[in-house]
């Protein structure tokens, strides 16, 4: 029996010789009822998720190194040499708390399944097991040979179809989708907050050093202190602008019930949009509470047994659009 990868290649080869007839069928199928995303579940909702992409891994490591650099400058250049104990304790506690939440949000956004559709399940036997209603349409992704639920898109980096995919972010080495959008929003929010906090502290430290002797306001030499502060100021300003824009666009996407890729492809208006409050509750896991700001909400140390859903074996279907016949 051929493997799913070989069957996918055969399907792609067949589609290249299909002609214009398949395109007409796809256009006619667009007007029919698509399969709901609730019918097809994620393939690894409770399993460990990590994308082995070299560019994404490098970007994720750089993100952590930049936060650690800010931690070093804040502690050893600005706070520890300060004469005011209260100033050091308050700002040190605030900065470290925000930095910890930012890195925790980054880790959860990177290691959470964004909503990947089971791969290679576009078989006749599996479609029959779904017990779909007459008139519904099943769409097959020709790249990963999976059945695409409504509002799912294929990611070329993850090599999977992802439900409500917004975009693939190399800084978190993952797609931003239905299951991890909350953690990405928290990551951008906390990075913006610590960047703003760094800028404020750098300004105050410069003013303090100008009024006092430069040799007493830092444990480093004056030239080294100036270079470290300027680099931190540049980093904080750059990430403040970038993450603030990303935070705003993500919140806007949630409130309008429209992902970035849907807006880019002009796919708006093809589904019934939910109100902003309901969309926020769905994305952040319940009514408004402090758990919205926590990347640890819903995280349990108990080992939950995974539910293995048996996918019927069979040959991958060749058609990209299949309509369930009416009675």
URVEN-V704989 format. One record per residue. N is the residue number from 1. SS is DSSP state (alpha for helix, beta for strand, coil for the rest). PHI is phi in degrees with one decimal (none if undefined). NEAR is the number of other ideal C-beta (glycine too) atoms within 12 Angstrom. Layout:
n: [N & N]
ss: [SS & SS]
phi: [PHI & PHI]
near: [NEAR & NEAR]
//
This chain:
n: [1 & 2 & 3 & 4 & 5 & 6 & 7 & 8 & 9 & 10 & 11 & 12 & 13 & 14 & 15 & 16 & 17 & 18 & 19 & 20 & 21 & 22 & 23 & 24 & 25 & 26 & 27 & 28 & 29 & 30 & 31 & 32 & 33 & 34 & 35 & 36 & 37 & 38 & 39 & 40 & 41 & 42 & 43 & 44 & 45 & 46 & 47 & 48 & 49 & 50 & 51 & 52 & 53 & 54 & 55 & 56 & 57 & 58 & 59 & 60 & 61 & 62 & 63 & 64 & 65 & 66 & 67 & 68 & 69 & 70 & 71 & 72 & 73 & 74 & 75 & 76 & 77 & 78 & 79 & 80 & 81 & 82 & 83 & 84 & 85 & 86 & 87 & 88 & 89 & 90 & 91 & 92 & 93 & 94 & 95 & 96 & 97 & 98 & 99 & 100 & 101 & 102 & 103 & 104 & 105 & 106 & 107 & 108 & 109 & 110 & 111 & 112 & 113 & 114 & 115 & 116 & 117 & 118 & 119 & 120 & 121 & 122 & 123 & 124 & 125 & 126 & 127 & 128 & 129 & 130 & 131 & 132 & 133 & 134 & 135 & 136 & 137 & 138 & 139 & 140 & 141 & 142 & 143 & 144 & 145 & 146 & 147 & 148 & 149 & 150 & 151 & 152 & 153 & 154 & 155 & 156 & 157 & 158 & 159 & 160 & 161 & 162 & 163 & 164 & 165 & 166 & 167 & 168 & 169 & 170 & 171 & 172 & 173 & 174 & 175 & 176 & 177 & 178 & 179 & 180 & 181 & 182 & 183 & 184 & 185 & 186 & 187 & 188 & 189 & 190 & 191 & 192 & 193 & 194 & 195 & 196 & 197 & 198 & 199 & 200 & 201 & 202 & 203 & 204 & 205 & 206 & 207 & 208 & 209 & 210 & 211 & 212 & 213 & 214 & 215 & 216 & 217 & 218 & 219 & 220 & 221 & 222 & 223 & 224 & 225 & 226 & 227 & 228 & 229 & 230 & 231 & 232 & 233 & 234 & 235 & 236 & 237 & 238 & 239 & 240 & 241 & 242 & 243 & 244 & 245 & 246 & 247 & 248 & 249 & 250 & 251 & 252 & 253 & 254 & 255 & 256 & 257 & 258 & 259 & 260 & 261 & 262 & 263 & 264 & 265 & 266 & 267 & 268 & 269 & 270 & 271 & 272 & 273 & 274 & 275 & 276 & 277 & 278 & 279 & 280 & 281 & 282 & 283 & 284 & 285 & 286 & 287 & 288 & 289 & 290 & 291 & 292 & 293 & 294 & 295 & 296 & 297 & 298 & 299 & 300 & 301 & 302 & 303 & 304 & 305 & 306 & 307 & 308 & 309 & 310 & 311 & 312 & 313 & 314 & 315 & 316 & 317 & 318 & 319 & 320 & 321 & 322 & 323 & 324 & 325 & 326 & 327]
ss: [coil & coil & coil & alpha & alpha & alpha & alpha & alpha & alpha & alpha & alpha & alpha & alpha & alpha & alpha & alpha & coil & coil & coil & coil & alpha & alpha & alpha & alpha & alpha & alpha & alpha & alpha & alpha & coil & coil & coil & beta & beta & coil & coil & coil & coil & coil & coil & coil & beta & coil & coil & coil & coil & coil & coil & coil & coil & coil & coil & coil & alpha & alpha & alpha & alpha & alpha & alpha & alpha & alpha & alpha & alpha & alpha & alpha & alpha & alpha & alpha & alpha & alpha & alpha & alpha & alpha & alpha & alpha & alpha & alpha & alpha & alpha & coil & coil & coil & coil & coil & alpha & alpha & alpha & alpha & alpha & alpha & alpha & alpha & alpha & alpha & alpha & alpha & alpha & alpha & alpha & alpha & alpha & alpha & alpha & alpha & alpha & alpha & alpha & alpha & alpha & alpha & alpha & coil & coil & coil & coil & beta & beta & coil & coil & coil & coil & coil & beta & alpha & alpha & alpha & alpha & alpha & alpha & coil & coil & coil & coil & coil & coil & beta & beta & beta & beta & beta & coil & coil & coil & coil & coil & coil & beta & beta & coil & coil & coil & beta & beta & beta & beta & coil & coil & coil & coil & beta & beta & beta & beta & coil & coil & coil & beta & beta & beta & coil & coil & coil & coil & beta & beta & beta & coil & coil & coil & coil & alpha & alpha & alpha & alpha & alpha & alpha & alpha & alpha & alpha & alpha & alpha & alpha & alpha & alpha & alpha & alpha & alpha & alpha & alpha & alpha & alpha & alpha & alpha & alpha & alpha & alpha & alpha & alpha & alpha & alpha & alpha & coil & coil & coil & coil & coil & coil & coil & coil & coil & coil & alpha & alpha & alpha & alpha & alpha & alpha & alpha & alpha & alpha & alpha & alpha & alpha & alpha & alpha & alpha & alpha & alpha & alpha & alpha & alpha & alpha & alpha & alpha & alpha & alpha & alpha & alpha & alpha & alpha & alpha & alpha & alpha & alpha & alpha & alpha & coil & coil & coil & alpha & alpha & alpha & alpha & alpha & alpha & coil & coil & coil & coil & coil & coil & coil & coil & coil & coil & alpha & alpha & alpha & alpha & alpha & alpha & alpha & alpha & alpha & coil & coil & coil & coil & coil & alpha & alpha & alpha & alpha & coil & coil & coil & coil & coil & coil & coil & coil & coil & coil & coil & coil & coil & coil & coil & coil & coil & coil & coil & coil & coil & coil & beta & coil & coil & coil & coil & beta & beta & beta & coil & coil & coil & coil]
phi: [none & -72.4 & -76.4 & -57.0 & -66.5 & -67.5 & -65.2 & -61.8 & -65.2 & -65.2 & -65.0 & -60.8 & -65.2 & -68.5 & -70.9 & -67.0 & -108.8 & -78.8 & 84.8 & -86.4 & -64.6 & -65.3 & -63.3 & -65.7 & -63.0 & -64.7 & -66.6 & -67.8 & -71.8 & -61.7 & -86.7 & -96.3 & -84.4 & -76.7 & -74.0 & -72.6 & -69.6 & -74.1 & -74.5 & -104.7 & -94.4 & -70.7 & -81.5 & -146.3 & -64.7 & -108.8 & -91.1 & -69.5 & -124.3 & -154.8 & -92.1 & -88.9 & -117.8 & -60.4 & -63.0 & -65.4 & -65.2 & -63.1 & -63.5 & -65.2 & -65.2 & -61.8 & -59.6 & -65.5 & -64.9 & -66.7 & -66.2 & -66.7 & -64.6 & -62.2 & -61.4 & -63.2 & -66.7 & -62.5 & -76.3 & -90.3 & -104.3 & -109.5 & -89.1 & -62.9 & -76.1 & -67.3 & -80.3 & -93.4 & -66.7 & -62.6 & -61.1 & -68.1 & -67.7 & -64.6 & -70.4 & -65.4 & -65.3 & -64.3 & -65.6 & -67.5 & -65.3 & -65.7 & -65.5 & -63.5 & -66.0 & -65.6 & -69.1 & -65.7 & -64.7 & -62.9 & -65.7 & -72.1 & -66.1 & -80.3 & -106.4 & -107.2 & -60.3 & -72.0 & 122.2 & -70.3 & -83.9 & -51.8 & -88.5 & 70.0 & -102.1 & -81.8 & -113.5 & -62.3 & -64.6 & -70.3 & -63.2 & -65.9 & -72.3 & -72.1 & 53.3 & -76.5 & -82.3 & -60.4 & 99.3 & -75.2 & -120.3 & -107.6 & -105.0 & -108.1 & -83.1 & -71.9 & -88.9 & -114.1 & 54.3 & -119.0 & -81.1 & -90.0 & -73.1 & -61.6 & 68.0 & -103.6 & -134.0 & -88.9 & -104.1 & -73.6 & -83.4 & -74.2 & 59.7 & -142.7 & -85.4 & -122.1 & -70.4 & 49.5 & -68.2 & -91.7 & -170.8 & -99.7 & -106.2 & -68.7 & -69.8 & -110.7 & 51.0 & -167.0 & -77.9 & -99.9 & -135.2 & -62.6 & -92.4 & -122.4 & -65.0 & -59.3 & -67.8 & -68.7 & -63.3 & -64.8 & -61.3 & -64.8 & -67.1 & -70.6 & -65.5 & -64.7 & -68.6 & -71.2 & -66.8 & -64.4 & -63.2 & -62.8 & -61.9 & -63.7 & -66.4 & -64.2 & -61.7 & -63.8 & -69.8 & -61.7 & -63.3 & -65.9 & -71.9 & -67.5 & -77.5 & -108.7 & -77.8 & -63.2 & -74.6 & -103.1 & -91.0 & -155.2 & -81.3 & -101.2 & -67.4 & -54.8 & -62.1 & -65.2 & -62.2 & -63.6 & -63.5 & -62.3 & -69.7 & -66.2 & -62.9 & -64.9 & -63.0 & -63.4 & -62.3 & -65.6 & -65.8 & -62.9 & -75.5 & -63.6 & -67.6 & -64.3 & -72.2 & -64.8 & -64.8 & -64.5 & -62.3 & -65.0 & -67.9 & -69.0 & -64.2 & -64.3 & -63.9 & -67.1 & -67.2 & -90.4 & 52.9 & -150.5 & -78.5 & -63.9 & -71.0 & -68.2 & -69.1 & -68.7 & -87.5 & 69.0 & -95.6 & -71.9 & 82.5 & -94.5 & -145.7 & -83.2 & -77.4 & -97.2 & -62.6 & -60.4 & -63.6 & -67.9 & -65.4 & -66.4 & -63.1 & -66.2 & -71.5 & -101.4 & 81.3 & 128.7 & -61.7 & -60.9 & -162.4 & -65.7 & -65.7 & -62.2 & -92.6 & -106.4 & -76.1 & -100.0 & -63.8 & 83.3 & -87.8 & -125.5 & -82.9 & -73.9 & -83.1 & -95.6 & -63.6 & -77.4 & -92.8 & -94.6 & -93.2 & -73.5 & -96.2 & -57.0 & -79.9 & 162.9 & -76.6 & -67.8 & -67.4 & -89.5 & -75.5 & -85.8 & -132.6 & -126.0 & -102.1 & -71.8 & -65.1 & -77.0 & -71.3]
near: [10 & 16 & 15 & 27 & 17 & 16 & 28 & 29 & 18 & 21 & 32 & 22 & 14 & 19 & 25 & 12 & 13 & 20 & 11 & 11 & 15 & 22 & 15 & 13 & 21 & 23 & 14 & 14 & 25 & 19 & 14 & 26 & 22 & 31 & 34 & 24 & 27 & 16 & 30 & 38 & 27 & 34 & 31 & 25 & 27 & 21 & 17 & 14 & 31 & 21 & 33 & 14 & 24 & 13 & 17 & 26 & 21 & 15 & 24 & 30 & 20 & 21 & 34 & 26 & 16 & 32 & 38 & 23 & 25 & 42 & 29 & 24 & 37 & 40 & 28 & 24 & 38 & 41 & 36 & 23 & 27 & 28 & 17 & 18 & 13 & 12 & 21 & 24 & 16 & 17 & 29 & 25 & 18 & 24 & 37 & 25 & 21 & 31 & 34 & 22 & 29 & 42 & 31 & 27 & 42 & 38 & 30 & 33 & 44 & 38 & 25 & 40 & 33 & 45 & 39 & 40 & 48 & 36 & 34 & 33 & 39 & 40 & 30 & 21 & 17 & 33 & 32 & 16 & 19 & 28 & 12 & 27 & 19 & 13 & 17 & 26 & 33 & 37 & 37 & 41 & 37 & 31 & 28 & 33 & 38 & 41 & 45 & 38 & 37 & 30 & 34 & 38 & 39 & 29 & 34 & 18 & 26 & 38 & 24 & 36 & 42 & 46 & 41 & 38 & 41 & 42 & 32 & 34 & 39 & 25 & 34 & 47 & 35 & 43 & 44 & 44 & 45 & 39 & 36 & 45 & 44 & 38 & 44 & 46 & 38 & 41 & 44 & 37 & 33 & 38 & 41 & 31 & 29 & 40 & 36 & 26 & 34 & 43 & 29 & 24 & 33 & 35 & 20 & 23 & 36 & 26 & 15 & 26 & 25 & 14 & 13 & 17 & 14 & 23 & 15 & 16 & 29 & 31 & 20 & 23 & 14 & 21 & 13 & 18 & 29 & 23 & 17 & 30 & 36 & 19 & 22 & 40 & 29 & 22 & 33 & 35 & 22 & 21 & 35 & 30 & 20 & 23 & 37 & 23 & 17 & 31 & 29 & 18 & 27 & 37 & 26 & 21 & 34 & 34 & 23 & 23 & 29 & 28 & 37 & 28 & 27 & 25 & 18 & 16 & 15 & 10 & 21 & 19 & 12 & 18 & 20 & 12 & 19 & 18 & 14 & 18 & 16 & 18 & 25 & 27 & 20 & 21 & 34 & 32 & 25 & 18 & 13 & 14 & 13 & 11 & 18 & 25 & 25 & 24 & 32 & 21 & 21 & 20 & 19 & 9 & 6 & 7 & 7 & 12 & 8 & 15 & 13 & 13 & 18 & 11 & 26 & 18 & 18 & 21 & 23 & 38 & 31 & 24 & 25 & 32 & 34 & 29 & 26 & 23 & 13 & 12 & 6]
//
